Amino acid sequence: MPERPYIYYDFTLSICSTCLRRVDAKIVFEDEKVYMLKVCPKHGREKVLIATDIEYYKNCRNYAKRSEMPLRFNTATHYGCPYDCGLCADHEQHSCLTVIEVTDRCNLTCPTCYAMSSPHYGRHRTLEEIEQMLNVVVRNEGEPDVIQLSGGEPTVHPQFFEILDIAKTKPIRHLMLNTNGIRIAKDEAFVERLASYMPDFEIYLQFDSFEQEALEKLRGEDLRWVREKAIEHLNKYNLSTTLVVTLQKGVNTHEIGKIIEYALKQRCVRGVTFQPTQQAGRLENYNEATERYTMTEVRSAILEQTDVFNHNDLIPVPCNPDALVMGYALKLGEQVFPLTRMINPDDLLDNSKNTIVYEQDEQLKLHLLNMFSTGNSVDKAKEHLKSIMCCLPEIDAPNLGYDNLFRVIIMNFIDAQNFDVRAIKKSCVHIVNKDMKIIPFETMNLFYRDDKIEYLNQLRNEIPV
Ligand code: SF4
């Protein structure tokens, strides 16, 4: 009998990447890769590369755990996913991280910008609007895990420190500032003032490349001096920083290992987040055919380009395993000890268990006992170690600080090409929009920004309800 050239693995719903209408989709394995196949009645067939590592892709399903819900939902499930965001009652994860866009404006006009920001685009939000946004998140989450102030570029907001002061009055466990670093590089007094918001405050610093060509392609400018000076200032005040790297294949993907190794040497840096470019918003210098990069390609590049992590150290994050990979390490002086391999994956999914696989390294075991416990209590050490293996690490150990922790995250924001309704329901990075709804980051950039709402309503009107 004739055979298909692939193994049919799964079925899901996707959207046509041209008209954004819902379409059926097959997930298939072919040539040791994972593809999504879909057909739009109007725009024809699409074959999208989803993953380059079949085993890892399949293993993501083993990390699913019970979904955590927000305290309340904000919209009804009416048109079907993804046209009901708000969060609707059909969503399967609370907001692990919520983005508050305090301004549309930016001091750059990057060729790659999901928010379409520029110096004259849109407007700054008022303090009242920003407080209302924060209150919406607090109503949904009680004590939100992470709130990230973003934009545009939040540091160009004329009332920037007033915004931080308001945010600090809310029961937010960890506050982040998402920034391109220009103000941090130019103004040391600004950084000193930022440092006064520590602890539970962190800089999420754009850090795409060490190379002029890549920076000009992604950011429109040679920002090497900004990166250097910003890190110098952040190191001086030991202001907790995550480096955020937007990846485009062949542009900066050869620098993945170099960035991790650089990050490990910086006093202020607690980790690196790698984000393959989501095809949304402004994408001027991007070639979809050659520069699209998958989550598993990032993972393989980390394993190939550094000696820090092995396969067992880079695992799916249980709250959103299709989109997030994590790897944790302990930084003790010059030494780096990978931690994720110490966790038994089964225990990570079960809140009642605290078993750690201790077989690998006696020296590390001693360090951990020493760092995580007051009196060599193994149970206490296990408890502390497990508590850091989630989106928001909780460091509550007498001999260990947040400074000692280093994490690598791969964050794969689904776009219209690889859109999977099964996976999008687990999205845990959300944005508060202008209507005070809480929208998954991915669907926000595809459907819910100002210039997209009219078309979304047209799609909704076509759906028989
Ligand atoms: S992505 Fe989530 S919030 Fe949006 S429509 Fe789907 S289930 Fe609802």
Residues whose N, C-alpha, C, O or C-beta is under 5 A from the ligand:
A	BS01	SF4	G80 C81 P82 Y83 D84 C85 G86 L87 C88 D90 H91 I424 K425 P440
